[in-house]
């Protein structure tokens, strides 16, 4: 069994998609359709959010940094901003092929930050066309640890619940779950199946 680096997804105004809800955002990201998120400034006087940056030497010159060429994440939102606003975001991996009758194991690491409450989940999408170019739809059977495992940090529908409005804000936390996932166990047929992983969140 070999271990290979697959992909690092970061938030930015190019690869993150928005939707009217978390399901629509995920579908948009999986198919690269719909509206992208908007990049927002890190500072909004007098508030400044923490820098979200890689290590200085996490770059493409390092042999042991397979994702060194990936840029730093950006703060994103759905503009224009309105009072009590909630938004749904999603980003998708590049498609990957599971050979017929085979399975692949992933270790998924999610570092998520929101300036208020957030819910997040990771879902498996499959290519209904079979050629790796889409259209992609949510897989009817989800691997254990995906989809039904909703990550919760506060309540986006009650954003003031349990929050402090004086610095240091107790909602400027970085959530870091890790999930081992096995994809393809249910693909027992004779067809090679392209899949994609979608990370989506509902933020308030």
C-alpha positions in Angstrom: 0.0 0.0 0.0 1.4 3.4 -1.0 0.6 6.7 0.6 0.4 9.7 -1.7 -0.4 13.4 -1.2 -3.7 14.2 -3.0 -4.8 17.8 -2.7 -4.9 20.9 -0.5 -8.0 23.1 -0.9 -8.0 26.6 0.4 -10.6 29.3 0.5 -10.5 31.9 -2.2 -12.7 33.8 -4.6 -11.9 31.4 -7.4 -12.5 27.9 -6.1 -15.1 28.5 -3.4 -18.8 28.6 -4.5 -21.8 29.9 -2.8 -25.4 28.7 -2.8 -28.8 29.4 -1.3 -28.2 26.5 1.1 -25.4 24.1 1.9 -26.7 21.5 -0.6 -26.8 24.0 -3.5 -23.3 25.3 -2.7 -21.9 21.7 -2.7 -23.6 21.0 -6.1 -22.2 24.2 -7.5 -18.7 23.4 -6.3 -18.8 19.8 -7.6 -19.7 21.0 -11.1 -17.8 24.3 -11.1 -21.0 26.3 -11.8 -22.9 29.1 -10.1 -21.4 32.0 -8.2 -18.0 32.2 -6.6 -17.5 33.6 -3.1 -16.2 37.2 -2.7 -12.8 37.9 -1.2 -13.1 40.2 1.8 -10.4 42.2 3.6 -8.9 40.8 6.8 -9.4 44.1 8.6 -12.6 46.0 9.2 -11.8 48.8 11.5 -11.4 48.5 14.4 -11.6 44.7 14.1 -8.7 42.6 12.6 -9.1 38.9 12.0 -6.0 36.6 12.4 -3.7 36.0 9.5 -4.3 32.6 7.9 -1.0 31.7 6.5 1.3 28.7 5.7 4.7 28.4 7.2 7.3 30.5 5.5 9.1 27.5 4.1 5.9 25.7 3.0 6.6 26.5 -0.6 7.2 24.8 -4.0 11.0 24.8 -3.4 10.6 22.2 -0.6 10.9 18.6 -1.6 8.8 17.6 1.4 6.0 20.1 0.8 3.8 18.6 -1.9 1.3 21.4 -1.6 3.9 24.2 -1.4 2.6 25.8 -4.6 -0.9 26.3 -3.1 -1.4 29.9 -2.0 -2.5 31.1 1.4 -6.2 31.0 2.1 -8.3 34.1 1.8 -11.3 35.4 3.8 -14.4 35.0 1.7 -18.1 36.0 2.1 -21.2 36.6 0.0 -21.4 40.3 -0.7 -23.1 42.6 0.0 -23.1 42.1 3.7 -26.4 42.4 5.6 -27.4 42.2 9.2 -28.0 38.7 10.5 -26.8 37.2 7.2 -26.0 33.5 6.8 -24.2 32.0 3.8 -23.4 28.6 2.4 -20.0 27.9 0.8 -18.3 24.8 -0.8 -15.1 23.8 -2.5 -14.5 20.6 -4.4 -11.4 18.4 -5.1 -10.3 17.5 -8.5 -11.9 14.3 -9.7 -10.2 11.0 -8.9 -10.8 7.5 -10.4 -11.6 4.4 -8.4 -11.0 1.2 -10.4 -13.8 -1.3 -10.6 -13.9 -3.4 -7.5 -11.2 -1.4 -5.7 -11.2 1.1 -2.9 -9.0 4.0 -1.8 -8.5 5.3 1.7 -8.1 9.0 2.5 -7.1 11.0 5.6 -9.0 14.2 5.5 -7.8 17.2 7.5 -10.0 20.3 7.7 -8.9 23.6 9.2 -11.9 25.8 9.3 -12.3 29.4 10.6 -15.3 31.6 10.8 -15.9 34.8 12.7 -19.1 33.5 14.1 -20.9 30.2 14.1 -20.4 27.5 11.5 -21.5 24.1 10.5 -19.5 22.0 8.0 -19.5 18.6 6.4 -17.6 16.7 3.7 -19.5 14.7 1.0 -18.7 12.3 -1.8 -19.9 13.2 -5.3 -19.7 10.9 -8.3 -19.6 11.6 -12.0 -22.9 10.5 -13.5 -21.4 10.8 -17.0 -18.5 8.4 -16.2 -15.8 10.3 -18.0 -14.6 12.4 -15.2 -16.0 15.6 -16.7 -19.4 15.6 -15.0 -22.1 16.2 -14.4 -21.4 15.4 -10.7 -24.1 14.4 -8.3 -24.0 13.5 -4.6 -23.3 9.8 -4.2 -26.4 7.9 -2.9 -24.1 5.8 -0.7 -21.7 7.9 1.5 -18.6 6.4 3.1 -18.7 6.2 6.9 -17.6 9.6 8.4 -18.9 11.7 5.5 -22.2 13.5 5.0 -24.0 12.3 8.1 -21.1 13.6 10.3 -22.0 17.3 10.7 -19.3 19.4 12.2 -20.8 22.1 14.5 -19.3 25.2 16.0 -22.1 27.3 17.4 -25.4 27.9 15.8 -25.5 30.0 12.6 -29.2 30.7 13.1 -28.5 32.1 16.6 -25.2 33.9 16.1 -25.2 35.7 19.4 -25.6 32.6 21.4 -22.7 32.2 23.8 -20.5 34.8 22.0 -18.5 37.5 23.5 -18.4 40.9 21.8 -15.3 42.1 23.6 -11.8 41.1 22.6 -10.4 38.5 22.6 -13.5 37.1 20.8 -14.2 33.5 21.8 -15.5 32.9 18.3 -12.2 33.4 16.6 -11.4 29.8 16.8 -9.8 27.4 14.2 -11.6 24.1 14.1 -9.4 21.1 13.1 -11.2 17.8 12.6 -9.5 14.8 11.0 -11.4 12.0 9.3 -10.2 8.7 7.9 -12.4 7.8 4.9 -12.5 4.8 2.6 -14.0 5.4 -0.9 -15.0 2.7 -3.3 -16.0 -0.2 -1.0 -19.5 0.0 -2.5 -18.2 0.1 -6.1 -18.2 -3.6 -6.7 -19.2 -3.5 -10.4 -17.1 -3.7 -13.5 -17.0 0.1 -14.2 -14.2 2.5 -13.2 -15.9 5.3 -11.3 -14.7 9.0 -11.1 -15.5 10.7 -7.8 -14.9 14.0 -6.1 -14.9 15.2 -2.5 -16.8 18.4 -1.6 -16.3 20.4 1.6 -19.2 22.6 2.4 -20.2 24.9 5.2 -23.0 27.0 6.5 -21.8 30.2 8.2 -23.6 32.9 10.2 
